[in-house]
Amino acid sequence: MPRHHFLTTLILLTAACSSEPGAPGQGGTVRATVYGAETWGDPPGPLPGVTVTIAGRSEVTSELGVAYVTHLPSGRQDVTIDRPGSELLETEVSVISGDTVDMIEELPALRPTQGRIEVQVVMQESPGSPVDIFPRDAVVTLDFGAALRLTNADGRAEFPFVGAGGHWIRGEYAGTVPDSVLVNVLGGDTVRVTLRLDLST
C-alpha cells in the first residue's frame, strides 16, 4: 500500500475516535498516531503498546495505534516514542493550550542482528565439458572453519544464523580447485553465494 494512502487511512481512523480527553484551559492535548512493522519484514500497520512521552507525561497507544497525551504546556515539547522491538524515536511537537494537536509517526522495527547465507556449489561434469553438476558432500566452511557444512544432493548448503558483517565462504571437493568469496551479511537478510570449483589438471 502506498504510504500516502496508508497515512490517509490512519488520519480517518483517528478522526473517528471518541471525544478527546482533557478540558479547555487545562493545557494542550497531543493525539499521537504511531504505525510501523511489528517485527522486521512485516507490513506496516497501527502499533499498539507504544509508549508516547511528551514533556514528562506518558501514555500507551491503543489497538488503533493512538495515544492521547493531555494537560501539556504550550510551546515546543520533546517527544519520545518507545516500544520493545522497535527503534527509539525522539522528536518534537508544538502544543497549543486548550486544543488538540495531531502527530503521526512511523516507528521502524529493529533490524535483527543475524542473517542467513545460502551456498550453491557448481563444478564441471568433466574437463572441458559445458555441463555443470552440483556435487553432493562438497565441504563448505564459514570464516576459515568457524562452521562447516556438507552440500546436499542439489549441491547446496546453508548457514542460518550468521552475525551481521563480513564473512568468508569457502568450498572444497576432491579433485577440484577450491573457491572462496567474502560476503557482507545484513541482519534479517539472506545472502546467496555461488562457488565454482574448477577441475584440477
Contacts in CASP RR format, 6 or more apart in sequence:
PFRMAT RR
TARGET T0000
AUTHOR 0000-0000-0000
METHOD contacts of the structure
MODEL  1
MPRHHFLTTLILLTAACSSEPGAPGQGGTVRATVYGAETWGDPPGPLPGV
TVTIAGRSEVTSELGVAYVTHLPSGRQDVTIDRPGSELLETEVSVISGDT
VDMIEELPALRPTQGRIEVQVVMQESPGSPVDIFPRDAVVTLDFGAALRL
TNADGRAEFPFVGAGGHWIRGEYAGTVPDSVLVNVLGGDTVRVTLRLDLS
T
1 43 0 8 1.000
6 35 0 8 1.000
6 44 0 8 1.000
6 45 0 8 1.000
7 104 0 8 1.000
10 33 0 8 1.000
10 35 0 8 1.000
10 46 0 8 1.000
10 104 0 8 1.000
11 33 0 8 1.000
11 102 0 8 1.000
11 104 0 8 1.000
13 33 0 8 1.000
13 46 0 8 1.000
13 64 0 8 1.000
13 66 0 8 1.000
14 31 0 8 1.000
14 33 0 8 1.000
14 64 0 8 1.000
14 66 0 8 1.000
14 102 0 8 1.000
17 31 0 8 1.000
17 64 0 8 1.000
17 66 0 8 1.000
20 29 0 8 1.000
20 31 0 8 1.000
20 68 0 8 1.000
20 100 0 8 1.000
21 29 0 8 1.000
21 68 0 8 1.000
21 70 0 8 1.000
22 28 0 8 1.000
22 29 0 8 1.000
22 70 0 8 1.000
22 71 0 8 1.000
24 98 0 8 1.000
25 97 0 8 1.000
25 98 0 8 1.000
26 70 0 8 1.000
26 71 0 8 1.000
26 98 0 8 1.000
27 70 0 8 1.000
27 71 0 8 1.000
27 72 0 8 1.000
27 73 0 8 1.000
27 74 0 8 1.000
27 95 0 8 1.000
27 97 0 8 1.000
27 98 0 8 1.000
28 70 0 8 1.000
28 71 0 8 1.000
28 72 0 8 1.000
28 73 0 8 1.000
28 74 0 8 1.000
28 95 0 8 1.000
28 96 0 8 1.000
28 97 0 8 1.000
28 98 0 8 1.000
28 99 0 8 1.000
28 100 0 8 1.000
28 101 0 8 1.000
29 68 0 8 1.000
29 69 0 8 1.000
29 70 0 8 1.000
29 71 0 8 1.000
29 72 0 8 1.000
29 98 0 8 1.000
29 99 0 8 1.000
29 100 0 8 1.000
29 101 0 8 1.000
30 52 0 8 1.000
30 54 0 8 1.000
30 68 0 8 1.000
30 69 0 8 1.000
30 72 0 8 1.000
30 77 0 8 1.000
30 79 0 8 1.000
30 93 0 8 1.000
30 95 0 8 1.000
30 100 0 8 1.000
30 101 0 8 1.000
30 102 0 8 1.000
30 103 0 8 1.000
31 66 0 8 1.000
31 67 0 8 1.000
31 68 0 8 1.000
31 100 0 8 1.000
31 101 0 8 1.000
31 102 0 8 1.000
31 103 0 8 1.000
32 52 0 8 1.000
32 54 0 8 1.000
32 59 0 8 1.000
32 61 0 8 1.000
32 66 0 8 1.000
32 67 0 8 1.000
32 68 0 8 1.000
32 69 0 8 1.000
32 79 0 8 1.000
32 81 0 8 1.000
32 103 0 8 1.000
32 104 0 8 1.000
32 105 0 8 1.000
33 46 0 8 1.000
33 61 0 8 1.000
33 64 0 8 1.000
33 65 0 8 1.000
33 66 0 8 1.000
33 102 0 8 1.000
33 103 0 8 1.000
33 104 0 8 1.000
33 105 0 8 1.000
34 46 0 8 1.000
34 47 0 8 1.000
34 50 0 8 1.000
34 52 0 8 1.000
34 61 0 8 1.000
34 65 0 8 1.000
34 66 0 8 1.000
34 67 0 8 1.000
34 81 0 8 1.000
34 83 0 8 1.000
34 104 0 8 1.000
34 105 0 8 1.000
34 106 0 8 1.000
34 107 0 8 1.000
35 44 0 8 1.000
35 45 0 8 1.000
35 46 0 8 1.000
35 47 0 8 1.000
35 65 0 8 1.000
35 104 0 8 1.000
35 105 0 8 1.000
35 106 0 8 1.000
35 107 0 8 1.000
36 44 0 8 1.000
36 45 0 8 1.000
36 46 0 8 1.000
36 47 0 8 1.000
36 86 0 8 1.000
36 106 0 8 1.000
36 107 0 8 1.000
36 108 0 8 1.000
36 109 0 8 1.000
37 43 0 8 1.000
37 44 0 8 1.000
37 45 0 8 1.000
37 108 0 8 1.000
37 109 0 8 1.000
38 47 0 8 1.000
38 109 0 8 1.000
39 85 0 8 1.000
39 109 0 8 1.000
40 109 0 8 1.000
40 110 0 8 1.000
40 111 0 8 1.000
40 112 0 8 1.000
40 188 0 8 1.000
41 109 0 8 1.000
41 188 0 8 1.000
42 109 0 8 1.000
44 106 0 8 1.000
46 61 0 8 1.000
46 63 0 8 1.000
46 64 0 8 1.000
46 65 0 8 1.000
46 66 0 8 1.000
47 61 0 8 1.000
47 65 0 8 1.000
47 83 0 8 1.000
47 86 0 8 1.000
47 107 0 8 1.000
48 61 0 8 1.000
48 62 0 8 1.000
48 63 0 8 1.000
48 64 0 8 1.000
48 65 0 8 1.000
49 60 0 8 1.000
49 61 0 8 1.000
49 65 0 8 1.000
49 83 0 8 1.000
50 60 0 8 1.000
50 61 0 8 1.000
50 65 0 8 1.000
50 67 0 8 1.000
50 81 0 8 1.000
50 82 0 8 1.000
50 83 0 8 1.000
50 86 0 8 1.000
50 107 0 8 1.000
51 58 0 8 1.000
51 59 0 8 1.000
51 60 0 8 1.000
51 80 0 8 1.000
51 81 0 8 1.000
51 82 0 8 1.000
51 83 0 8 1.000
52 58 0 8 1.000
52 59 0 8 1.000
52 60 0 8 1.000
52 61 0 8 1.000
52 67 0 8 1.000
52 69 0 8 1.000
52 79 0 8 1.000
52 80 0 8 1.000
52 81 0 8 1.000
53 69 0 8 1.000
53 79 0 8 1.000
53 80 0 8 1.000
53 81 0 8 1.000
53 82 0 8 1.000
54 69 0 8 1.000
54 72 0 8 1.000
54 77 0 8 1.000
54 78 0 8 1.000
54 79 0 8 1.000
54 80 0 8 1.000
54 93 0 8 1.000
54 95 0 8 1.000
55 72 0 8 1.000
55 73 0 8 1.000
55 77 0 8 1.000
55 78 0 8 1.000
55 95 0 8 1.000
57 69 0 8 1.000
57 70 0 8 1.000
57 71 0 8 1.000
57 72 0 8 1.000
58 69 0 8 1.000
59 67 0 8 1.000
59 68 0 8 1.000
59 69 0 8 1.000
60 67 0 8 1.000
61 67 0 8 1.000
72 95 0 8 1.000
73 95 0 8 1.000
73 97 0 8 1.000
74 95 0 8 1.000
74 96 0 8 1.000
74 97 0 8 1.000
75 94 0 8 1.000
75 95 0 8 1.000
75 96 0 8 1.000
76 92 0 8 1.000
76 93 0 8 1.000
76 94 0 8 1.000
76 95 0 8 1.000
77 92 0 8 1.000
77 93 0 8 1.000
77 94 0 8 1.000
77 95 0 8 1.000
78 90 0 8 1.000
78 92 0 8 1.000
79 89 0 8 1.000
79 90 0 8 1.000
79 91 0 8 1.000
79 92 0 8 1.000
79 93 0 8 1.000
79 103 0 8 1.000
80 88 0 8 1.000
80 89 0 8 1.000
80 90 0 8 1.000
81 88 0 8 1.000
81 89 0 8 1.000
81 90 0 8 1.000
81 91 0 8 1.000
81 105 0 8 1.000
81 107 0 8 1.000
82 88 0 8 1.000
82 89 0 8 1.000
83 107 0 8 1.000
85 109 0 8 1.000
85 110 0 8 1.000
86 107 0 8 1.000
86 108 0 8 1.000
86 109 0 8 1.000
86 110 0 8 1.000
87 107 0 8 1.000
87 108 0 8 1.000
87 109 0 8 1.000
87 110 0 8 1.000
89 105 0 8 1.000
89 107 0 8 1.000
91 103 0 8 1.000
91 105 0 8 1.000
93 101 0 8 1.000
93 103 0 8 1.000
94 101 0 8 1.000
95 101 0 8 1.000
111 186 0 8 1.000
111 187 0 8 1.000
111 188 0 8 1.000
112 187 0 8 1.000
112 188 0 8 1.000
113 163 0 8 1.000
113 164 0 8 1.000
113 187 0 8 1.000
114 161 0 8 1.000
114 162 0 8 1.000
114 163 0 8 1.000
114 164 0 8 1.000
114 187 0 8 1.000
114 188 0 8 1.000
115 160 0 8 1.000
115 161 0 8 1.000
115 162 0 8 1.000
115 163 0 8 1.000
115 164 0 8 1.000
115 185 0 8 1.000
115 186 0 8 1.000
115 187 0 8 1.000
115 188 0 8 1.000
115 189 0 8 1.000
115 190 0 8 1.000
115 191 0 8 1.000
116 158 0 8 1.000
116 159 0 8 1.000
116 160 0 8 1.000
116 161 0 8 1.000
116 162 0 8 1.000
116 185 0 8 1.000
116 188 0 8 1.000
116 189 0 8 1.000
116 190 0 8 1.000
116 191 0 8 1.000
117 142 0 8 1.000
117 158 0 8 1.000
117 159 0 8 1.000
117 162 0 8 1.000
117 167 0 8 1.000
117 169 0 8 1.000
117 183 0 8 1.000
117 185 0 8 1.000
117 190 0 8 1.000
117 191 0 8 1.000
117 192 0 8 1.000
117 193 0 8 1.000
118 156 0 8 1.000
118 157 0 8 1.000
118 158 0 8 1.000
118 190 0 8 1.000
118 191 0 8 1.000
118 192 0 8 1.000
118 193 0 8 1.000
119 140 0 8 1.000
119 149 0 8 1.000
119 151 0 8 1.000
119 156 0 8 1.000
119 157 0 8 1.000
119 158 0 8 1.000
119 159 0 8 1.000
119 169 0 8 1.000
119 171 0 8 1.000
119 192 0 8 1.000
119 193 0 8 1.000
119 194 0 8 1.000
119 195 0 8 1.000
120 134 0 8 1.000
120 155 0 8 1.000
120 156 0 8 1.000
120 192 0 8 1.000
120 193 0 8 1.000
120 194 0 8 1.000
120 195 0 8 1.000
121 134 0 8 1.000
121 135 0 8 1.000
121 138 0 8 1.000
121 140 0 8 1.000
121 151 0 8 1.000
121 155 0 8 1.000
121 156 0 8 1.000
121 157 0 8 1.000
121 171 0 8 1.000
121 173 0 8 1.000
121 194 0 8 1.000
121 195 0 8 1.000
121 197 0 8 1.000
122 132 0 8 1.000
122 133 0 8 1.000
122 134 0 8 1.000
122 155 0 8 1.000
122 194 0 8 1.000
122 195 0 8 1.000
122 196 0 8 1.000
122 197 0 8 1.000
123 132 0 8 1.000
123 133 0 8 1.000
123 134 0 8 1.000
123 135 0 8 1.000
123 138 0 8 1.000
123 173 0 8 1.000
123 176 0 8 1.000
123 196 0 8 1.000
123 197 0 8 1.000
123 198 0 8 1.000
123 199 0 8 1.000
124 131 0 8 1.000
124 132 0 8 1.000
124 133 0 8 1.000
124 198 0 8 1.000
124 199 0 8 1.000
125 131 0 8 1.000
125 132 0 8 1.000
125 133 0 8 1.000
126 199 0 8 1.000
127 199 0 8 1.000
127 201 0 8 1.000
134 151 0 8 1.000
134 153 0 8 1.000
134 154 0 8 1.000
134 155 0 8 1.000
134 156 0 8 1.000
135 151 0 8 1.000
135 155 0 8 1.000
135 173 0 8 1.000
135 197 0 8 1.000
136 150 0 8 1.000
136 151 0 8 1.000
136 152 0 8 1.000
136 153 0 8 1.000
136 155 0 8 1.000
137 150 0 8 1.000
137 151 0 8 1.000
137 173 0 8 1.000
138 150 0 8 1.000
138 151 0 8 1.000
138 155 0 8 1.000
138 157 0 8 1.000
138 171 0 8 1.000
138 172 0 8 1.000
138 173 0 8 1.000
138 197 0 8 1.000
139 148 0 8 1.000
139 149 0 8 1.000
139 150 0 8 1.000
139 171 0 8 1.000
139 172 0 8 1.000
139 173 0 8 1.000
140 148 0 8 1.000
140 149 0 8 1.000
140 150 0 8 1.000
140 151 0 8 1.000
140 157 0 8 1.000
140 169 0 8 1.000
140 170 0 8 1.000
140 171 0 8 1.000
140 172 0 8 1.000
140 195 0 8 1.000
141 147 0 8 1.000
141 148 0 8 1.000
141 149 0 8 1.000
141 169 0 8 1.000
141 170 0 8 1.000
141 171 0 8 1.000
141 172 0 8 1.000
142 148 0 8 1.000
142 149 0 8 1.000
142 159 0 8 1.000
142 162 0 8 1.000
142 167 0 8 1.000
142 168 0 8 1.000
142 169 0 8 1.000
143 167 0 8 1.000
143 168 0 8 1.000
144 168 0 8 1.000
144 170 0 8 1.000
147 159 0 8 1.000
149 157 0 8 1.000
149 158 0 8 1.000
149 159 0 8 1.000
150 157 0 8 1.000
151 157 0 8 1.000
162 185 0 8 1.000
163 185 0 8 1.000
163 187 0 8 1.000
164 185 0 8 1.000
164 186 0 8 1.000
164 187 0 8 1.000
165 184 0 8 1.000
165 185 0 8 1.000
165 186 0 8 1.000
166 182 0 8 1.000
166 183 0 8 1.000
166 184 0 8 1.000
166 185 0 8 1.000
167 182 0 8 1.000
167 183 0 8 1.000
167 184 0 8 1.000
167 185 0 8 1.000
168 180 0 8 1.000
168 181 0 8 1.000
168 182 0 8 1.000
168 183 0 8 1.000
169 180 0 8 1.000
169 181 0 8 1.000
169 182 0 8 1.000
169 183 0 8 1.000
169 193 0 8 1.000
169 195 0 8 1.000
170 178 0 8 1.000
170 179 0 8 1.000
170 180 0 8 1.000
170 195 0 8 1.000
171 178 0 8 1.000
171 179 0 8 1.000
171 180 0 8 1.000
171 195 0 8 1.000
171 197 0 8 1.000
172 178 0 8 1.000
172 197 0 8 1.000
173 197 0 8 1.000
175 199 0 8 1.000
175 200 0 8 1.000
176 197 0 8 1.000
176 198 0 8 1.000
176 199 0 8 1.000
176 200 0 8 1.000
177 197 0 8 1.000
177 198 0 8 1.000
177 199 0 8 1.000
177 200 0 8 1.000
178 197 0 8 1.000
179 195 0 8 1.000
179 196 0 8 1.000
179 197 0 8 1.000
179 198 0 8 1.000
180 195 0 8 1.000
181 193 0 8 1.000
181 195 0 8 1.000
183 191 0 8 1.000
183 193 0 8 1.000
184 191 0 8 1.000
185 191 0 8 1.000
END
